[in-house]
Amino acid sequence: MGNRFYSVNRLVEKPKQEEAPSNLAILGRYILSPKIFEILSKQEPGAGGEIQLTDAIAALNEYEEVYAYDFEGTRYDVGEKMGFIQTTIEFALKHKDLRSQLLTYLSATLDKELIK
C-alpha cells in the first residue's frame, strides 16, 4: 500500500456519466481549512440551484492545496432513500445484538407482503 493521499486537480458536482472527468467519486467526508467558510459565504448556487460544497472546495483549491484520500471499501449512498435503507439493513445484520431480531422482522414482513 503506497501513498493513498493525492492532490486534487479538479472537482465536478454531479457530472453526467459521459462528462465525468474520472471514475472517482466524492464520498462526503472532509477535513478543510477555515477558509472554506469565507468562500461559502460568497458562493453562488450551482447544480440543482443549491450552494454546492464541491464548488466551494474547487474554489478553495485555487488558494491552497486540497488532497483526496483513495478510499477502498464499500460505498454507501445514504443521500438516497433506498441507499439509506440498504445501508441500515447491512449494518444491522453485522451487529450481533440486532441481527436475529432484524431477520425475524424481515421474514415476517416478507410473509405478510407475499400473502397480499
Biopython code that builds the backbone (N, CA, C, O; Angstrom):
import numpy as np
from Bio.PDB.StructureBuilder import StructureBuilder

atoms = [
    (1, "MET", "N", (0.843, -1.188, 0.000)),
    (1, "MET", "CA", (0.000, 0.000, 0.000)),
    (1, "MET", "C", (0.882, 1.243, 0.000)),
    (1, "MET", "O", (1.592, 1.515, 0.969)),
    (2, "GLY", "N", (0.832, 1.968, -1.059)),
    (2, "GLY", "CA", (1.622, 3.179, -1.145)),
    (2, "GLY", "C", (0.870, 4.370, -0.584)),
    (2, "GLY", "O", (-0.034, 4.228, 0.240)),
    (3, "ASN", "N", (1.255, 5.528, -1.038)),
    (3, "ASN", "CA", (0.600, 6.770, -0.624)),
    (3, "ASN", "C", (-0.849, 6.760, -1.086)),
    (3, "ASN", "O", (-1.116, 6.540, -2.268)),
    (4, "ARG", "N", (-1.774, 6.990, -0.192)),
    (4, "ARG", "CA", (-3.194, 6.970, -0.520)),
    (4, "ARG", "C", (-3.773, 8.376, -0.589)),
    (4, "ARG", "O", (-4.971, 8.538, -0.822)),
    (5, "PHE", "N", (-2.934, 9.403, -0.389)),
    (5, "PHE", "CA", (-3.381, 10.798, -0.481)),
    (5, "PHE", "C", (-2.887, 11.391, -1.789)),
    (5, "PHE", "O", (-1.737, 11.195, -2.181)),
    (6, "TYR", "N", (-3.772, 12.120, -2.460)),
    (6, "TYR", "CA", (-3.434, 12.699, -3.750)),
    (6, "TYR", "C", (-3.895, 14.145, -3.807)),
    (6, "TYR", "O", (-4.937, 14.499, -3.255)),
    (7, "SER", "N", (-3.118, 14.965, -4.472)),
    (7, "SER", "CA", (-3.503, 16.352, -4.682)),
    (7, "SER", "C", (-4.651, 16.395, -5.691)),
    (7, "SER", "O", (-4.606, 15.731, -6.726)),
    (8, "VAL", "N", (-5.674, 17.183, -5.377)),
    (8, "VAL", "CA", (-6.857, 17.291, -6.233)),
    (8, "VAL", "C", (-6.611, 18.358, -7.289)),
    (8, "VAL", "O", (-6.191, 19.473, -6.979)),
    (9, "ASN", "N", (-6.879, 18.002, -8.535)),
    (9, "ASN", "CA", (-6.756, 18.965, -9.630)),
    (9, "ASN", "C", (-8.079, 19.661, -9.907)),
    (9, "ASN", "O", (-8.115, 20.860, -10.182)),
    (10, "ARG", "N", (-9.177, 18.892, -9.833)),
    (10, "ARG", "CA", (-10.471, 19.422, -10.242)),
    (10, "ARG", "C", (-11.599, 18.625, -9.587)),
    (10, "ARG", "O", (-11.498, 17.409, -9.425)),
    (11, "LEU", "N", (-12.661, 19.314, -9.218)),
    (11, "LEU", "CA", (-13.859, 18.674, -8.678)),
    (11, "LEU", "C", (-15.042, 19.077, -9.536)),
    (11, "LEU", "O", (-15.137, 20.223, -9.976)),
    (12, "VAL", "N", (-15.946, 18.135, -9.773)),
    (12, "VAL", "CA", (-17.139, 18.414, -10.567)),
    (12, "VAL", "C", (-18.339, 17.877, -9.812)),
    (12, "VAL", "O", (-18.374, 16.703, -9.445)),
    (13, "GLU", "N", (-19.327, 18.736, -9.579)),
    (13, "GLU", "CA", (-20.544, 18.335, -8.858)),
    (13, "GLU", "C", (-21.514, 17.654, -9.802)),
    (13, "GLU", "O", (-21.950, 18.250, -10.786)),
    (14, "LYS", "N", (-21.849, 16.421, -9.510)),
    (14, "LYS", "CA", (-22.860, 15.633, -10.222)),
    (14, "LYS", "C", (-22.757, 15.732, -11.745)),
    (14, "LYS", "O", (-23.708, 16.146, -12.408)),
    (15, "PRO", "N", (-21.604, 15.353, -12.299)),
    (15, "PRO", "CA", (-21.499, 15.386, -13.765)),
    (15, "PRO", "C", (-22.316, 14.250, -14.388)),
    (15, "PRO", "O", (-22.569, 13.232, -13.742)),
    (16, "LYS", "N", (-22.719, 14.429, -15.625)),
    (16, "LYS", "CA", (-23.326, 13.329, -16.360)),
    (16, "LYS", "C", (-22.236, 12.278, -16.549)),
    (16, "LYS", "O", (-21.063, 12.628, -16.680)),
    (17, "GLN", "N", (-22.597, 11.015, -16.565)),
    (17, "GLN", "CA", (-21.605, 9.944, -16.628)),
    (17, "GLN", "C", (-20.649, 10.125, -17.807)),
    (17, "GLN", "O", (-19.443, 9.920, -17.671)),
    (18, "GLU", "N", (-21.190, 10.507, -18.957)),
    (18, "GLU", "CA", (-20.335, 10.660, -20.141)),
    (18, "GLU", "C", (-19.433, 11.891, -20.068)),
    (18, "GLU", "O", (-18.492, 12.014, -20.852)),
    (19, "GLU", "N", (-19.710, 12.800, -19.136)),
    (19, "GLU", "CA", (-18.899, 14.011, -18.986)),
    (19, "GLU", "C", (-17.976, 13.963, -17.762)),
    (19, "GLU", "O", (-17.214, 14.900, -17.523)),
    (20, "ALA", "N", (-18.043, 12.887, -16.999)),
    (20, "ALA", "CA", (-17.234, 12.779, -15.780)),
    (20, "ALA", "C", (-15.748, 12.739, -16.152)),
    (20, "ALA", "O", (-15.344, 11.983, -17.036)),
    (21, "PRO", "N", (-14.944, 13.554, -15.476)),
    (21, "PRO", "CA", (-13.516, 13.615, -15.807)),
    (21, "PRO", "C", (-12.712, 12.414, -15.305)),
    (21, "PRO", "O", (-11.546, 12.260, -15.668)),
    (22, "SER", "N", (-13.325, 11.558, -14.470)),
    (22, "SER", "CA", (-12.634, 10.368, -13.967)),
    (22, "SER", "C", (-13.673, 9.370, -13.470)),
    (22, "SER", "O", (-14.877, 9.606, -13.569)),
    (23, "ASN", "N", (-13.193, 8.265, -12.942)),
    (23, "ASN", "CA", (-14.103, 7.274, -12.360)),
    (23, "ASN", "C", (-14.099, 7.368, -10.830)),
    (23, "ASN", "O", (-14.481, 6.414, -10.152)),
    (24, "LEU", "N", (-13.674, 8.496, -10.293)),
    (24, "LEU", "CA", (-13.609, 8.709, -8.856)),
    (24, "LEU", "C", (-14.839, 9.464, -8.377)),
    (24, "LEU", "O", (-15.462, 10.197, -9.145)),
    (25, "ALA", "N", (-15.187, 9.282, -7.108)),
    (25, "ALA", "CA", (-16.354, 9.960, -6.540)),
    (25, "ALA", "C", (-15.972, 10.624, -5.235)),
    (25, "ALA", "O", (-15.033, 10.202, -4.560)),
    (26, "ILE", "N", (-16.699, 11.655, -4.888)),
    (26, "ILE", "CA", (-16.520, 12.336, -3.609)),
    (26, "ILE", "C", (-17.513, 11.710, -2.642)),
    (26, "ILE", "O", (-18.717, 11.708, -2.898)),
    (27, "LEU", "N", (-17.016, 11.183, -1.537)),
    (27, "LEU", "CA", (-17.879, 10.452, -0.615)),
    (27, "LEU", "C", (-18.477, 11.308, 0.480)),
    (27, "LEU", "O", (-19.291, 10.809, 1.258)),
    (28, "GLY", "N", (-18.113, 12.566, 0.575)),
    (28, "GLY", "CA", (-18.772, 13.444, 1.530)),
    (28, "GLY", "C", (-18.170, 13.494, 2.913)),
    (28, "GLY", "O", (-18.881, 13.802, 3.870)),
    (29, "ARG", "N", (-16.923, 13.211, 3.059)),
    (29, "ARG", "CA", (-16.226, 13.367, 4.340)),
    (29, "ARG", "C", (-15.037, 14.283, 4.085)),
    (29, "ARG", "O", (-14.208, 14.012, 3.217)),
    (30, "TYR", "N", (-14.959, 15.377, 4.854)),
    (30, "TYR", "CA", (-13.969, 16.400, 4.550)),
    (30, "TYR", "C", (-13.238, 16.865, 5.802)),
    (30, "TYR", "O", (-13.793, 16.892, 6.900)),
    (31, "ILE", "N", (-11.998, 17.223, 5.603)),
    (31, "ILE", "CA", (-11.231, 17.991, 6.591)),
    (31, "ILE", "C", (-10.729, 19.192, 5.801)),
    (31, "ILE", "O", (-9.864, 19.064, 4.935)),
    (32, "LEU", "N", (-11.284, 20.356, 6.111)),
    (32, "LEU", "CA", (-10.997, 21.559, 5.331)),
    (32, "LEU", "C", (-10.498, 22.668, 6.242)),
    (32, "LEU", "O", (-10.778, 22.682, 7.441)),
    (33, "SER", "N", (-9.760, 23.587, 5.659)),
    (33, "SER", "CA", (-9.283, 24.737, 6.427)),
    (33, "SER", "C", (-10.436, 25.722, 6.649)),
    (33, "SER", "O", (-11.427, 25.677, 5.920)),
    (34, "PRO", "N", (-10.324, 26.596, 7.628)),
    (34, "PRO", "CA", (-11.391, 27.584, 7.902)),
    (34, "PRO", "C", (-11.707, 28.503, 6.716)),
    (34, "PRO", "O", (-12.779, 29.108, 6.682)),
    (35, "LYS", "N", (-10.806, 28.617, 5.759)),
    (35, "LYS", "CA", (-11.050, 29.476, 4.588)),
    (35, "LYS", "C", (-12.301, 29.044, 3.830)),
    (35, "LYS", "O", (-12.893, 29.852, 3.114)),
    (36, "ILE", "N", (-12.710, 27.794, 3.974)),
    (36, "ILE", "CA", (-13.896, 27.310, 3.270)),
    (36, "ILE", "C", (-15.135, 28.115, 3.657)),
    (36, "ILE", "O", (-16.030, 28.301, 2.832)),
    (37, "PHE", "N", (-15.199, 28.598, 4.903)),
    (37, "PHE", "CA", (-16.372, 29.365, 5.343)),
    (37, "PHE", "C", (-16.445, 30.723, 4.651)),
    (37, "PHE", "O", (-17.530, 31.194, 4.307)),
    (38, "GLU", "N", (-15.305, 31.340, 4.452)),
    (38, "GLU", "CA", (-15.255, 32.612, 3.715)),
    (38, "GLU", "C", (-15.735, 32.392, 2.282)),
    (38, "GLU", "O", (-16.508, 33.185, 1.745)),
    (39, "ILE", "N", (-15.272, 31.316, 1.682)),
    (39, "ILE", "CA", (-15.670, 31.002, 0.300)),
    (39, "ILE", "C", (-17.161, 30.689, 0.230)),
    (39, "ILE", "O", (-17.853, 31.175, -0.665)),
    (40, "LEU", "N", (-17.658, 29.887, 1.158)),
    (40, "LEU", "CA", (-19.080, 29.523, 1.163)),
    (40, "LEU", "C", (-19.985, 30.742, 1.337)),
    (40, "LEU", "O", (-21.078, 30.791, 0.773)),
    (41, "SER", "N", (-19.534, 31.721, 2.113)),
    (41, "SER", "CA", (-20.360, 32.907, 2.341)),
    (41, "SER", "C", (-20.574, 33.718, 1.067)),
    (41, "SER", "O", (-21.506, 34.518, 0.991)),
    (42, "LYS", "N", (-19.713, 33.515, 0.061)),
    (42, "LYS", "CA", (-19.823, 34.233, -1.212)),
    (42, "LYS", "C", (-20.228, 33.324, -2.370)),
    (42, "LYS", "O", (-20.340, 33.778, -3.509)),
    (43, "GLN", "N", (-20.446, 32.045, -2.080)),
    (43, "GLN", "CA", (-20.705, 31.048, -3.120)),
    (43, "GLN", "C", (-22.070, 31.237, -3.764)),
    (43, "GLN", "O", (-23.071, 31.413, -3.069)),
    (44, "GLU", "N", (-22.109, 31.202, -5.065)),
    (44, "GLU", "CA", (-23.357, 31.272, -5.830)),
    (44, "GLU", "C", (-23.934, 29.865, -5.976)),
    (44, "GLU", "O", (-23.183, 28.890, -5.969)),
    (45, "PRO", "N", (-25.264, 29.743, -6.108)),
    (45, "PRO", "CA", (-25.857, 28.415, -6.323)),
    (45, "PRO", "C", (-25.288, 27.742, -7.565)),
    (45, "PRO", "O", (-24.999, 28.388, -8.572)),
    (46, "GLY", "N", (-25.136, 26.421, -7.464)),
    (46, "GLY", "CA", (-24.605, 25.628, -8.574)),
    (46, "GLY", "C", (-25.615, 24.593, -9.010)),
    (46, "GLY", "O", (-26.787, 24.913, -9.208)),
    (47, "ALA", "N", (-25.170, 23.341, -9.163)),
    (47, "ALA", "CA", (-26.035, 22.247, -9.608)),
    (47, "ALA", "C", (-27.277, 22.154, -8.732)),
    (47, "ALA", "O", (-27.195, 22.222, -7.506)),
    (48, "GLY", "N", (-28.420, 22.000, -9.374)),
    (48, "GLY", "CA", (-29.681, 21.876, -8.646)),
    (48, "GLY", "C", (-30.149, 23.165, -8.004)),
    (48, "GLY", "O", (-31.087, 23.153, -7.206)),
    (49, "GLY", "N", (-29.505, 24.293, -8.342)),
    (49, "GLY", "CA", (-29.886, 25.574, -7.766)),
    (49, "GLY", "C", (-29.494, 25.727, -6.303)),
    (49, "GLY", "O", (-29.991, 26.617, -5.613)),
    (50, "GLU", "N", (-28.597, 24.856, -5.829)),
    (50, "GLU", "CA", (-28.163, 24.884, -4.435)),
    (50, "GLU", "C", (-26.701, 25.318, -4.346)),
    (50, "GLU", "O", (-25.935, 25.165, -5.296)),
    (51, "ILE", "N", (-26.337, 25.852, -3.206)),
    (51, "ILE", "CA", (-24.916, 26.130, -2.963)),
    (51, "ILE", "C", (-24.233, 24.790, -2.753)),
    (51, "ILE", "O", (-24.594, 24.034, -1.851)),
    (52, "GLN", "N", (-23.259, 24.505, -3.578)),
    (52, "GLN", "CA", (-22.600, 23.205, -3.552)),
    (52, "GLN", "C", (-21.240, 23.306, -2.848)),
    (52, "GLN", "O", (-20.393, 24.122, -3.209)),
    (53, "LEU", "N", (-21.060, 22.461, -1.844)),
    (53, "LEU", "CA", (-19.774, 22.404, -1.157)),
    (53, "LEU", "C", (-18.665, 22.033, -2.132)),
    (53, "LEU", "O", (-17.539, 22.516, -2.009)),
    (54, "THR", "N", (-18.977, 21.183, -3.093)),
    (54, "THR", "CA", (-17.978, 20.787, -4.094)),
    (54, "THR", "C", (-17.438, 22.002, -4.835)),
    (54, "THR", "O", (-16.234, 22.102, -5.073)),
    (55, "ASP", "N", (-18.326, 22.930, -5.202)),
    (55, "ASP", "CA", (-17.886, 24.148, -5.896)),
    (55, "ASP", "C", (-16.996, 24.993, -4.980)),
    (55, "ASP", "O", (-16.007, 25.572, -5.431)),
    (56, "ALA", "N", (-17.349, 25.060, -3.701)),
    (56, "ALA", "CA", (-16.544, 25.826, -2.745)),
    (56, "ALA", "C", (-15.177, 25.172, -2.545)),
    (56, "ALA", "O", (-14.173, 25.872, -2.410)),
    (57, "ILE", "N", (-15.129, 23.859, -2.526)),
    (57, "ILE", "CA", (-13.835, 23.166, -2.392)),
    (57, "ILE", "C", (-12.983, 23.421, -3.632)),
    (57, "ILE", "O", (-11.768, 23.591, -3.529)),
    (58, "ALA", "N", (-13.615, 23.447, -4.796)),
    (58, "ALA", "CA", (-12.878, 23.771, -6.028)),
    (58, "ALA", "C", (-12.292, 25.175, -5.938)),
    (58, "ALA", "O", (-11.158, 25.401, -6.361)),
    (59, "ALA", "N", (-13.051, 26.114, -5.395)),
    (59, "ALA", "CA", (-12.542, 27.484, -5.212)),
    (59, "ALA", "C", (-11.424, 27.503, -4.172)),
    (59, "ALA", "O", (-10.425, 28.201, -4.349)),
    (60, "LEU", "N", (-11.584, 26.746, -3.094)),
    (60, "LEU", "CA", (-10.537, 26.650, -2.067)),
    (60, "LEU", "C", (-9.244, 26.144, -2.675)),
    (60, "LEU", "O", (-8.160, 26.577, -2.285)),
    (61, "ASN", "N", (-9.352, 25.232, -3.625)),
    (61, "ASN", "CA", (-8.186, 24.638, -4.289)),
    (61, "ASN", "C", (-7.379, 25.681, -5.067)),
    (61, "ASN", "O", (-6.218, 25.442, -5.399)),
    (62, "GLU", "N", (-7.982, 26.828, -5.357)),
    (62, "GLU", "CA", (-7.253, 27.915, -6.022)),
    (62, "GLU", "C", (-6.357, 28.661, -5.037)),
    (62, "GLU", "O", (-5.397, 29.310, -5.451)),
    (63, "TYR", "N", (-6.661, 28.577, -3.721)),
    (63, "TYR", "CA", (-5.890, 29.271, -2.687)),
    (63, "TYR", "C", (-4.893, 28.365, -1.986)),
    (63, "TYR", "O", (-3.802, 28.796, -1.610)),
    (64, "GLU", "N", (-5.270, 27.125, -1.816)),
    (64, "GLU", "CA", (-4.417, 26.171, -1.105)),
    (64, "GLU", "C", (-4.654, 24.776, -1.657)),
    (64, "GLU", "O", (-5.696, 24.497, -2.249)),
    (65, "GLU", "N", (-3.687, 23.916, -1.459)),
    (65, "GLU", "CA", (-3.805, 22.572, -1.985)),
    (65, "GLU", "C", (-4.882, 21.782, -1.236)),
    (65, "GLU", "O", (-4.978, 21.834, -0.010)),
    (66, "VAL", "N", (-5.677, 21.061, -2.001)),
    (66, "VAL", "CA", (-6.705, 20.181, -1.460)),
    (66, "VAL", "C", (-6.277, 18.754, -1.794)),
    (66, "VAL", "O", (-5.839, 18.467, -2.908)),
    (67, "TYR", "N", (-6.409, 17.873, -0.816)),
    (67, "TYR", "CA", (-5.996, 16.485, -1.004)),
    (67, "TYR", "C", (-7.196, 15.558, -0.911)),
    (67, "TYR", "O", (-8.184, 15.855, -0.240)),
    (68, "ALA", "N", (-7.088, 14.434, -1.596)),
    (68, "ALA", "CA", (-8.111, 13.390, -1.549)),
    (68, "ALA", "C", (-7.469, 12.120, -1.034)),
    (68, "ALA", "O", (-6.279, 11.881, -1.236)),
    (69, "TYR", "N", (-8.270, 11.312, -0.368)),
    (69, "TYR", "CA", (-7.824, 10.015, 0.117)),
    (69, "TYR", "C", (-8.442, 8.941, -0.769)),
    (69, "TYR", "O", (-9.654, 8.929, -0.988)),
    (70, "ASP", "N", (-7.618, 8.054, -1.270)),
    (70, "ASP", "CA", (-8.069, 6.977, -2.137)),
    (70, "ASP", "C", (-8.684, 5.878, -1.270)),
    (70, "ASP", "O", (-7.981, 5.000, -0.769)),
    (71, "PHE", "N", (-9.981, 5.940, -1.104)),
    (71, "PHE", "CA", (-10.735, 5.041, -0.234)),
    (71, "PHE", "C", (-10.994, 3.707, -0.912)),
    (71, "PHE", "O", (-11.420, 3.661, -2.066)),
    (72, "GLU", "N", (-10.740, 2.635, -0.200)),
    (72, "GLU", "CA", (-11.099, 1.303, -0.684)),
    (72, "GLU", "C", (-12.083, 0.708, 0.301)),
    (72, "GLU", "O", (-11.818, 0.666, 1.502)),
    (73, "GLY", "N", (-13.204, 0.253, -0.194)),
    (73, "GLY", "CA", (-14.215, -0.328, 0.674)),
    (73, "GLY", "C", (-15.580, -0.170, 0.052)),
    (73, "GLY", "O", (-15.700, 0.153, -1.130)),
    (74, "THR", "N", (-16.599, -0.393, 0.836)),
    (74, "THR", "CA", (-17.969, -0.291, 0.361)),
    (74, "THR", "C", (-18.433, 1.152, 0.456)),
    (74, "THR", "O", (-18.262, 1.805, 1.485)),
    (75, "ARG", "N", (-19.014, 1.636, -0.614)),
    (75, "ARG", "CA", (-19.560, 2.992, -0.638)),
    (75, "ARG", "C", (-21.062, 2.897, -0.412)),
    (75, "ARG", "O", (-21.773, 2.207, -1.143)),
    (76, "TYR", "N", (-21.526, 3.592, 0.596)),
    (76, "TYR", "CA", (-22.945, 3.623, 0.907)),
    (76, "TYR", "C", (-23.488, 5.003, 0.556)),
    (76, "TYR", "O", (-22.927, 6.018, 0.971)),
    (77, "ASP", "N", (-24.578, 5.044, -0.209)),
    (77, "ASP", "CA", (-25.190, 6.311, -0.588)),
    (77, "ASP", "C", (-26.402, 6.557, 0.300)),
    (77, "ASP", "O", (-27.522, 6.188, -0.054)),
    (78, "VAL", "N", (-26.179, 7.177, 1.451)),
    (78, "VAL", "CA", (-27.274, 7.432, 2.381)),
    (78, "VAL", "C", (-28.015, 8.722, 2.043)),
    (78, "VAL", "O", (-28.917, 9.127, 2.776)),
    (79, "GLY", "N", (-27.646, 9.362, 0.954)),
    (79, "GLY", "CA", (-28.354, 10.548, 0.492)),
    (79, "GLY", "C", (-29.585, 10.195, -0.326)),
    (79, "GLY", "O", (-30.391, 11.067, -0.650)),
    (80, "GLU", "N", (-29.730, 8.931, -0.656)),
    (80, "GLU", "CA", (-30.898, 8.431, -1.386)),
    (80, "GLU", "C", (-31.695, 7.549, -0.431)),
    (80, "GLU", "O", (-31.113, 6.845, 0.394)),
    (81, "LYS", "N", (-33.010, 7.582, -0.536)),
    (81, "LYS", "CA", (-33.860, 6.824, 0.398)),
    (81, "LYS", "C", (-33.530, 5.335, 0.409)),
    (81, "LYS", "O", (-33.339, 4.749, 1.475)),
    (82, "MET", "N", (-33.462, 4.721, -0.773)),
    (82, "MET", "CA", (-33.195, 3.282, -0.825)),
    (82, "MET", "C", (-31.779, 2.976, -0.333)),
    (82, "MET", "O", (-31.564, 1.967, 0.339)),
    (83, "GLY", "N", (-30.830, 3.824, -0.659)),
    (83, "GLY", "CA", (-29.460, 3.638, -0.176)),
    (83, "GLY", "C", (-29.382, 3.691, 1.337)),
    (83, "GLY", "O", (-28.642, 2.927, 1.956)),
    (84, "PHE", "N", (-30.149, 4.598, 1.930)),
    (84, "PHE", "CA", (-30.193, 4.712, 3.394)),
    (84, "PHE", "C", (-30.750, 3.429, 4.006)),
    (84, "PHE", "O", (-30.214, 2.920, 4.990)),
    (85, "ILE", "N", (-31.829, 2.909, 3.417)),
    (85, "ILE", "CA", (-32.450, 1.680, 3.925)),
    (85, "ILE", "C", (-31.482, 0.503, 3.791)),
    (85, "ILE", "O", (-31.302, -0.262, 4.738)),
    (86, "GLN", "N", (-30.863, 0.357, 2.623)),
    (86, "GLN", "CA", (-29.927, -0.749, 2.400)),
    (86, "GLN", "C", (-28.747, -0.680, 3.361)),
    (86, "GLN", "O", (-28.327, -1.698, 3.910)),
    (87, "THR", "N", (-28.218, 0.515, 3.560)),
    (87, "THR", "CA", (-27.089, 0.693, 4.471)),
    (87, "THR", "C", (-27.474, 0.313, 5.892)),
    (87, "THR", "O", (-26.731, -0.386, 6.581)),
    (88, "THR", "N", (-28.641, 0.778, 6.325)),
    (88, "THR", "CA", (-29.112, 0.475, 7.677)),
    (88, "THR", "C", (-29.261, -1.029, 7.871)),
    (88, "THR", "O", (-28.852, -1.570, 8.898)),
    (89, "ILE", "N", (-29.848, -1.705, 6.883)),
    (89, "ILE", "CA", (-30.024, -3.158, 6.983)),
    (89, "ILE", "C", (-28.678, -3.867, 7.013)),
    (89, "ILE", "O", (-28.473, -4.759, 7.836)),
    (90, "GLU", "N", (-27.754, -3.489, 6.128)),
    (90, "GLU", "CA", (-26.434, -4.132, 6.102)),
    (90, "GLU", "C", (-25.712, -3.980, 7.432)),
    (90, "GLU", "O", (-25.145, -4.945, 7.945)),
    (91, "PHE", "N", (-25.730, -2.781, 7.991)),
    (91, "PHE", "CA", (-25.049, -2.559, 9.268)),
    (91, "PHE", "C", (-25.744, -3.309, 10.402)),
    (91, "PHE", "O", (-25.079, -3.849, 11.287)),
    (92, "ALA", "N", (-27.071, -3.345, 10.382)),
    (92, "ALA", "CA", (-27.811, -4.066, 11.425)),
    (92, "ALA", "C", (-27.518, -5.561, 11.359)),
    (92, "ALA", "O", (-27.392, -6.215, 12.394)),
    (93, "LEU", "N", (-27.409, -6.104, 10.150)),
    (93, "LEU", "CA", (-27.107, -7.534, 10.013)),
    (93, "LEU", "C", (-25.711, -7.880, 10.537)),
    (93, "LEU", "O", (-25.468, -9.017, 10.942)),
    (94, "LYS", "N", (-24.808, -6.924, 10.534)),
    (94, "LYS", "CA", (-23.451, -7.151, 11.044)),
    (94, "LYS", "C", (-23.365, -6.975, 12.564)),
    (94, "LYS", "O", (-22.360, -7.327, 13.183)),
    (95, "HIS", "N", (-24.432, -6.425, 13.156)),
    (95, "HIS", "CA", (-24.440, -6.134, 14.591)),
    (95, "HIS", "C", (-25.064, -7.316, 15.329)),
    (95, "HIS", "O", (-26.245, -7.608, 15.142)),
    (96, "LYS", "N", (-24.277, -8.000, 16.167)),
    (96, "LYS", "CA", (-24.745, -9.250, 16.795)),
    (96, "LYS", "C", (-26.002, -9.068, 17.637)),
    (96, "LYS", "O", (-26.792, -10.004, 17.751)),
    (97, "ASP", "N", (-26.212, -7.900, 18.226)),
    (97, "ASP", "CA", (-27.397, -7.669, 19.051)),
    (97, "ASP", "C", (-28.657, -7.386, 18.222)),
    (97, "ASP", "O", (-29.765, -7.438, 18.756)),
    (98, "LEU", "N", (-28.506, -7.093, 16.946)),
    (98, "LEU", "CA", (-29.651, -6.755, 16.093)),
    (98, "LEU", "C", (-29.965, -7.806, 15.036)),
    (98, "LEU", "O", (-31.105, -7.907, 14.583)),
    (99, "ARG", "N", (-28.980, -8.579, 14.644)),
    (99, "ARG", "CA", (-29.113, -9.490, 13.503)),
    (99, "ARG", "C", (-30.345, -10.396, 13.614)),
    (99, "ARG", "O", (-31.171, -10.420, 12.702)),
    (100, "SER", "N", (-30.476, -11.121, 14.691)),
    (100, "SER", "CA", (-31.571, -12.076, 14.849)),
    (100, "SER", "C", (-32.931, -11.375, 14.815)),
    (100, "SER", "O", (-33.853, -11.832, 14.138)),
    (101, "GLN", "N", (-33.049, -10.269, 15.545)),
    (101, "GLN", "CA", (-34.315, -9.519, 15.558)),
    (101, "GLN", "C", (-34.664, -8.990, 14.171)),
    (101, "GLN", "O", (-35.823, -9.037, 13.757)),
    (102, "LEU", "N", (-33.664, -8.489, 13.457)),
    (102, "LEU", "CA", (-33.903, -7.945, 12.121)),
    (102, "LEU", "C", (-34.339, -9.043, 11.163)),
    (102, "LEU", "O", (-35.283, -8.853, 10.397)),
    (103, "LEU", "N", (-33.666, -10.187, 11.194)),
    (103, "LEU", "CA", (-34.040, -11.281, 10.305)),
    (103, "LEU", "C", (-35.458, -11.765, 10.593)),
    (103, "LEU", "O", (-36.206, -12.074, 9.665)),
    (104, "THR", "N", (-35.833, -11.832, 11.868)),
    (104, "THR", "CA", (-37.200, -12.220, 12.237)),
    (104, "THR", "C", (-38.196, -11.206, 11.691)),
    (104, "THR", "O", (-39.217, -11.580, 11.115)),
    (105, "TYR", "N", (-37.901, -9.935, 11.871)),
    (105, "TYR", "CA", (-38.781, -8.867, 11.376)),
    (105, "TYR", "C", (-38.907, -8.914, 9.851)),
    (105, "TYR", "O", (-40.014, -8.844, 9.317)),
    (106, "LEU", "N", (-37.777, -9.033, 9.153)),
    (106, "LEU", "CA", (-37.806, -9.062, 7.688)),
    (106, "LEU", "C", (-38.571, -10.269, 7.176)),
    (106, "LEU", "O", (-39.341, -10.162, 6.222)),
    (107, "SER", "N", (-38.363, -11.412, 7.805)),
    (107, "SER", "CA", (-39.063, -12.629, 7.402)),
    (107, "SER", "C", (-40.578, -12.468, 7.582)),
    (107, "SER", "O", (-41.351, -12.815, 6.690)),
    (108, "ALA", "N", (-40.995, -11.945, 8.730)),
    (108, "ALA", "CA", (-42.422, -11.732, 8.992)),
    (108, "ALA", "C", (-43.013, -10.715, 8.021)),
    (108, "ALA", "O", (-44.135, -10.883, 7.542)),
    (109, "THR", "N", (-42.254, -9.662, 7.733)),
    (109, "THR", "CA", (-42.713, -8.632, 6.791)),
    (109, "THR", "C", (-42.871, -9.202, 5.393)),
    (109, "THR", "O", (-43.851, -8.913, 4.707)),
    (110, "LEU", "N", (-41.910, -10.011, 4.969)),
    (110, "LEU", "CA", (-41.999, -10.640, 3.638)),
    (110, "LEU", "C", (-43.196, -11.578, 3.567)),
    (110, "LEU", "O", (-43.926, -11.587, 2.576)),
    (111, "ASP", "N", (-43.394, -12.363, 4.616)),
    (111, "ASP", "CA", (-44.556, -13.267, 4.646)),
    (111, "ASP", "C", (-45.848, -12.481, 4.481)),
    (111, "ASP", "O", (-46.703, -12.859, 3.680)),
    (112, "LYS", "N", (-46.003, -11.384, 5.235)),
    (112, "LYS", "CA", (-47.218, -10.563, 5.149)),
    (112, "LYS", "C", (-47.386, -9.967, 3.747)),
    (112, "LYS", "O", (-48.492, -9.957, 3.207)),
    (113, "GLU", "N", (-46.318, -9.481, 3.170)),
    (113, "GLU", "CA", (-46.374, -8.825, 1.873)),
    (113, "GLU", "C", (-46.668, -9.830, 0.757)),
    (113, "GLU", "O", (-47.364, -9.507, -0.206)),
    (114, "LEU", "N", (-46.142, -11.034, 0.888)),
    (114, "LEU", "CA", (-46.352, -12.045, -0.152)),
    (114, "LEU", "C", (-47.770, -12.605, -0.107)),
    (114, "LEU", "O", (-48.276, -13.092, -1.118)),
    (115, "ILE", "N", (-48.408, -12.539, 1.048)),
    (115, "ILE", "CA", (-49.789, -13.018, 1.194)),
    (115, "ILE", "C", (-50.765, -12.041, 0.538)),
    (115, "ILE", "O", (-51.804, -12.471, 0.037)),
    (116, "LYS", "N", (-50.468, -10.760, 0.526)),
    (116, "LYS", "CA", (-51.370, -9.721, -0.021)),
    (116, "LYS", "C", (-51.742, -9.974, -1.457)),
    (116, "LYS", "O", (-52.488, -9.194, -2.049)),
]
sb = StructureBuilder()
sb.init_structure("model")
sb.init_model(0)
sb.init_chain("A")
sb.init_seg("    ")
for serial, (resi, resn, name, xyz) in enumerate(atoms, 1):
    if name == "N":
        sb.init_residue(resn, " ", resi, " ")
    sb.init_atom(name, np.array(xyz, "f"), 0.0, 1.0, " ", f" {name:<3s}", serial, name[0])
structure = sb.get_structure()
